[in-house]
Amino acid sequence: MKIGTTLFSLILSLSIHAQQSKPNIIFIYADDLGYGDLGCYGASKIKTPNLDKLAKQGIRFTNAHATSASCTPSRFAIMTGIYPWRKTGTGVLPGDAALIIPTNKSTLPSVFQQAGYQTGIVGKWHLGLGNEVTKNWNGEIKPGPNEVGFNYSFIFPATADRVPTVFVENHLVVALDTADPIKVDYKQKIGNEPTGAENPELLKLQATPNHGHNQTIVNGIGRIGFMTGGKQARWTDEELPFTFLQKAKDFIASNQKKPFFLYYALTEPHVPRMPSTMFKGKSGLGLRGDAILQLDWTVGEIMLQLKLLGIDKNTVIIFSSDNGPVLDDGYLDGAVTQLNGHTPAGLLRGGKYSAFEAGTRVPFILSWPGKVLPKVSDALICQIDFIASFSKLLNIKIPPSDVLDSENVLDALTGKTEQGRKILVKQGGALSVINGDWKYITPSKGPANTSPLLTNIETGNSLSPQLYYLKEDIGEKNNLAEKYPQKVKEMEILLKKIKG
């Protein structure tokens, strides 16, 4: 009996050790953060000590990309390993959209589940909920994150500037009062609640004309879309970061003795920028700068918790952004008037919505203390490669057809090689393709600029082909298409082959 008990204890101990030897993975995803917005990427007008520390102890990538220059498609690519331009309906979604992630295919969180991980998402979702646009917000809302691989989810449905402005935890709206049911409509006004267009005197953050942030007012801020009901459930923007941070900490604490994957999707510095009081006015760069300070503090809090729990050395932290920067994206918040020499895109051209590099080349930091040595890497990597790379790390087999465009770049992610991808297709209005150091932007009829009345960003659209040699021209100032017509032809053929 004693021998049997001892043997059982030994087997149990080995099982626990095997579980704990698997690294925890935390993916922290910023929203609209630019390549030049952090100190470790050259920013001098704003201080980001926690992210600078993370970069110093890990790998800071200089050639890392989101697939797309806007949020929904970038997030779709991370979850599925498929280029979003391959599927219709993957553009920026309204808050009442149906789920666009398949529930019968491999996804990033489902790969971790197969490897025995507890999986959680806290923060922004913006990939749709339910099977239909019209849905009952007052009952179970599914399918959603839980059906695509997350054991736990605490999200808001879309973005902070879109209704419904509520938290959803595992299918249910948090703090819902059934006597005050929620209704949402993106086509016409419903109910009699004040809107930014009709009652601008009620706004504490004025909307920029022509952007559409002038519909139902929540917390003194005009939103996109109309909403009635759910008053008790509505969030307060200034409390958003603390709510998400606490939920992220709770998930980490409850899973500290077993391997976990946490997708922590921050809302900063996306509009509306309404940071907590402790950060307002601290950056000197308007509310956008204050939101970046808040973001940096949040990352520091996660790093501190991991250390206090004693699991920091067995936890991989990845930090990146869903697309490039934008200043005026709907609200008069000082982002333009108080820029004070800060360059959100660094040396890059363009920004959010753009086919130029600033649209998709983003900050990307990976830290794994004791396993990954500190360095700066020029390897070409993309967030779409998470599924293939982590499948390799965890020895999980997935059908290649499920993750059509994801590549295993694990050795590049962990600093073992400077060789990442060779070819990458990017979406920023016009499609572009990178092959080594060359970049080709397809001709497009769209406007060359989003216009000063909107976001005032160069789109990269041109009726003529564009060819850039990024190794010597990261700012894409010198179009070499006329000088190298054969290279243009090669890139056209390459892109056509990838598109199939």
TAZINOR-V934556 format. One line per field, one symbol per residue. psi: psi as a letter, one per 20 degrees, with the letter a starting at -180 (. if undefined). A space follows every 50 residues. Layout:
BEGIN
psi = ???
END
This chain:
BEGIN
psi = ggggggggggggghggggghhpqqpoooorokprhjiqgijipiiqpmhg hhgghhibpopilqqrhqjrgghghggghhjpphiipqjjaoqrijqqpi pqijrprghhghghjjqppqppbpfkjqqriqgoqoijbpoqqbhhijjp hpporqgdrijqqpmrqpolipppkpoiimqpqppjhqpqakqqrhhhmh iipiopqpqiijlkcpppkjpprprqqqakhhiqrpghighhgggghggg gggijhjqpqpponnriqlqqpomrqhiipjhhjkahghhhhgggggggh hgggggghikjhikpppppaqiaaqqeokiqnjihghkhkiqnhjcirqb bqiqirhihiorqopppnpihpqprppjporqhijgghghhghilppqph hhmhjpqokghghjjiqjocqhpppqoleqqqppocjqpppqqqirqiqi qhicilpphipqiqqppqnhhimhjlhoojghhmhhhggghgggghghh.
END
